Amino acid sequence: MAERADRLEAAVHAAQLDAVLITDATNVRYVTGFTGSSGLALVGDGGLRRFVTDFRYLTQSAEQLDPVWERQIDQDLLEKLAAGLPEGPFRLGFDDAAMSVKEHARLAGLVAGEVDLVAAGGMVETLRMVKDPAELERIRAAQRLADEALEDVLSRGLAGRTERAVALDLELTMRRLGADGTAFAPIVAAGPHGALPHAVPRDVVIPGGTLCVIDWGAQLNGYASDCTRTFATSADVTPHDRDVYAIVLRAQRAALAAVAPGPLGREVDAVARQIIEAAGHAEHFGHGLGHGVGLDVHEGPWLRRQGEVALAAGHVVTIEPGVYVPSEVGVRIEDLVVVTEDGHEVLTGLSKELLTAPRFEGQPSTTASMSTELD
């Protein structure tokens, strides 16, 4: 944590600021290690490190923060922090993406006349994009847990259960295996419902003879995982649906092969998009190829048409092209990937071949069994 604050101090100096105020809870956690819900941090030139929280976190903050931080307890965090700013001309950066207009107005009224408030949003998020070895191991562990959970759920069958029952089973299984919680509400969407990229699981029985999209992720030790697989619910899936699956799989594999240090996010996005467009589904792939994953399940860098950040070693991103044909079928295939010095490492351990999940027979099975469907 001390090293992160030092890197942030260097960014503050490069931006010609005297200090930056961190108000977003996730950014506060990244810089300080504090996991509570109420805290502000100030990082500045000359080793300035101040942290303010309220009485509820008196003991927790003492346990979690490095002694380098000047720790203060007060009911009014913003007033306490503003009162301790140095006198004289002072350029204070604030996160204009996280701070509300109301909070900004209050801060402006609390600081002295010679303090200039400067928009500095994204400063911490830029640091967060490159994961250190400890972060990478936590993300690997979260993905391993998520993989294990889905395999366990699938062993109990897919067709014959409702989408909602499968989603709840998946959430509970991840928690039983040790997850802090889900990284997001699991998506389970069969048949035409799968054509909604963020479909909400329904109390509708999953039929045979179709495809079912499952998008899920675990939150473990503060870090998220994210993966999507699309399964056949029985062997008699239509040729049309198989063709859609094959298109998405080609696009996903091609984009994955392009992941390495150097290309811009939009350039990797274009690799998958060109394949899907050439197959006649341009209008059926409306979201970006992927996004960063870390403390948040959606963070930078972004792999989309507007993605202008170049991939770098330490980035953790998803590669998740999809085709969504309204009222017919949806397919998404997503891997979680670490960008390495010489390429990439895929963290997702599940097969991407079209697999047929066992049918739910009313009694939980003790072993997982999925058959590979050959193209």
N, C-alpha and C positions, 0 to 999 in steps of 0.2 A: 504493500500500500504506500509506503514511503516513496518508492521508486515511481509510482504512478503520479503522486503529487509533484515530484520533481519534474517529470515530463510535462505536466500541466503548467508548472511554473515557467518552463522554457517556452511553452506556447504563449503564455501570457506576455512574456518579455518580447517575443517575436511580433505580437500584435500591438506592441507599444502601449500596453496597459500596465497599471500598477497592481491590479488584483482582479480576480474573477469571482463572482458570487455564484455558488452552485445551489440551486433550489430543487431540481428534479430529484425525486427519491432514488431512482436507479443510478443517476450520476453521482449522487452523494455516496451511495454504497460502493460504486466502483472506485472512487477516489479515497474514501476513508475506511471502508470495511464495515460501516454501521448499517445494520439491517432493520432498524426501527422505522416507524412511519412518520416521524417528526424530527427533522434536522436540517440545518443549513451549514454550508461550509464555505470558507473564504481561503483562497490560495493566491499568493502574490509574491512579488520580487523580494529577495532578501530572506527567504525562508518563512514568509508569513503563512501561518497555518492556524486558522481559527474555526472552531466548530461550536454550534449552539443547538441545544435540544431542550426539551422540557423535563420536568421532574420525573415523569413516568420512566424516563430512560437514564436516570442518574447512574444506576449500577451497570446497565447494559452498555452504555457508551464508554464507561471506564474500562470495561472488559474488552471491548472490540476495537477501540482506537489506540493507535500507536502513541507513545508519550510525546512525540513531536508536535501533536496537536494541542493547542490551547483550548481546553474544553470549558464551556460555560453552560449554566443551567438557568433558564428563564422561561416564564410563561409567554412572553411576547418575543419570539425569536428574531423577527426582523428589526424590531426596535433595539434589541440588545446588540445585534450585529452592527447596526448603523452607528450606535453610540460609541463603538470602539474603533471606528475608522480613524486613521492618522489625520492630523490637521494639515492644512495647506492644499495646494493643487493635487488632485488625486483622480486618476481615470479608473473607474470601476466598471468592469464588464459584467453584463447580466445576460441570462439566457432568454432571449426574446421569443424563443419557441415554447418555453415552459412557463414563463412568468405572465400572468394575466395583466391586462391594462390596469385593473384596479390595484393589484399589488405593486405595479410599477409606479403608479401615482403616489401610493403610500410611501414607497421607498424614496422617491424624489422629495417628498415632504420631510422625511426623517434625516436625510444626509445634509451636511453643511453646504453652504453656497459654493465652495470651491471644489466640490466633488462632481465630476462629470460622469453620467451614466451612459455607457457605450454598449450597443447591441453586440453580443458575442456568442450567439447561439451556435451550437454544433461543435464547440471547442472540445468538450469532453467526449462527445460521440465520435469524433475523428480518432481520438486515442483508443476508444473502445473497439474500433473495427479490427485492430491487430491484436489477436489473443496471445497471451503469454503461455508457456508450457502448462502451468497449473490450470488455467482456464480451459485449454484444449482437453486436458484429461477429464475435467468435469463434464464437458460437452460430450466426449466419448462415452462416459459412464451413463449419461442421460439417454443417449441414443441406444446403447446396449440394453438398458432397462426397457425402453420403449419397444425395441424389437422383440424381446422376450415376452413382453405383455401381449403383443398382438398374436404371436404364435400360440400362446396359451388360450387366448380368446377364440382363435380360429379352430382350435382343437375341439371346441364345444359346438361347432357348426355355425353356418352363416344363413343360408336359405332356410326359411321356416321360423326364424326369429324376427322380431321387429327391429327396424333401424335403431330405435331408441334403446332397446334392450342390449344390442351389441355395443352401442356407445357407452352405456352405463357400465357394462361388464368390463369394457376396456379401461375406463376411468378407475374403477375399483381395483382392477388387476394391477394397474400401474402403482396405485397407492399401496396395495398389499406387498408389492415387490420393493417398496421403500421410497417411492417418489414423494417429494414434497406436495405435489399436486400435478395437474395437467398444465402444459404450456399454453393450451387454449382448449376450448370445448371441442371434443372429437367430432369429426364429420363422418357420418355413415350414410351413404346415399346410393340407392339402387335404381337401375333402369333409367327412365327419363328424369328422375329426381337427381341423378348424377350430373345432369347438364347444368345444374346450379353450382358454380364453383365453391360457394360457401353455404351449401345446403344445411338446413337444420334437421337432425334426425327426427323421424316421425314415428308414431305408434302404428306403423304400417308394416305388414309382414314382407320380408324380402323374398321375392319369388325366385324360382329356378329359371334357367335359360337366359340370364341377363348378366350385366356387369355391375359391380358394386364398388364404389369409390370409398376408401377409408383413409382419412387424413388425421393424424394424431401426433402428439408429442408429450414428453415428460418434462417436468421441472424438477431438477435434482441439485441440491446444494447451491441453489440460486441460479443455475444455468439451464437453458432450454434445449430441447431437441425438436426436430420437425421432419416428418416423413409422410409420403402418400404412396399407397399401392392400390391398384384396381384389380379385383378378383372376378373370375367367372363363378357364378353361383351354381352352375351345373355344366355338363359337357356340351349341351345343345345350344351354345351361344351362336347367334346368327353370323353369317359371313361378313355382313356389314359391320357389326360391332367388332369382330376380330380385325377387320381392316383398319378401323379407327385406332384400335389398340396398337397395331403394328406401326402406324404412322407416328403415334406419340412416342413409342419406344425408340424408333429410329432418331427422332428429333432429340430425345433425352440423351441417348448415347453420343450423338454427335456433339451436342453442347457440352456434355461432361468431358469429352476428349479435348475441348478447347480451354478448359479451366487450367490456368497456370499464371504465374506472375506476368503482368504486362498488359494484356488486353483490357479495354474499357468494358464496363458492364454492358453497355449497349451493343458492343461487338459480339460478346458471347450470346446475348439475347438473340441477335440476328441469325446466328448459326441455326438455332432451333426454329426460329420463325420462318426462315426461308424454306425449310423442309415442309413445314405444315402448310405454308401458303402454296407451295408447288403441288401439294396433294389436294388443293381445292378447299382448304378449310381456313383461309385467312380470317374470315369473320367469326370463326369459332375459337379463336385463341386471343382473348382480349386482355389478359393480364400479363404482367411481366414474367420473365423466366425465373427469377429468384430474388432472394434477399439475404442479408446477413442474419446470423443467429448468435445469441450470446446470453447476456442477462435478460434481454428481451427476445421474444421469439421473432419479432420483426424489427430489424435495425439495419444500419448501413453495413456494407455497401449494397447498392441496389442494382440488380441485373434486369434492365428494362430499356425501352427505347430511349429514355432520357438519362440512362446511367452513364455518368461522366467520370466516375472514379475508376482508376486502373486497379485491377486485382493485384494483390501483394501477398507474400508469404505471411501466414498468420490469420488471413481472412477465413471466416467460416461462412459458407453460403449454401443456399438450396439451389438445386437445378430441378425445376418442376414445370415442364411444358404440359399443356393440356389441350384437349379438343372437346368442345361442349356443343353438341347439336341439339338445339331446343326441341323439347317434347320427344326426343329420341334416346340419346345416350350421352354420357360424359366419361372421359378418361383422363386421369392425371397420374403421372409417375414422377416421384420426387425422391431425390437423394440428398443427404446432408454431407457436405464436402469441405475439407480443409485445403486451402491453397498452400502448397509447400514450395520450397526453394526451386525445385525442379519439376513441378507439376501439381499433383493433387493427391489427396487421400480420401477415399470414400468411407464415411463412417457408418452408413446404413448397411446392415448385414443381410437383409432379406433379398431374395431373388426378384428380378424384374421380368422374368418370363411370365406369360399368362398362366396363372395357377387356378385350379378349381378348388375352392374351399369345400370341406365336407358339409353335408346337410345336417341341420339340427334335428335330432331325433327325440328330444325331450329329456334325455339323460346326458349329463356331462361325460365326455369321453376322457380317457386317461392319457392318451397319446395323440400327438398332432399328426395329421396325415393330409398332405396336399399333393395332388398329382400335377405334373408338368404337362402342359398342352403344347405339343409341337406345332410349329407353323407349317 
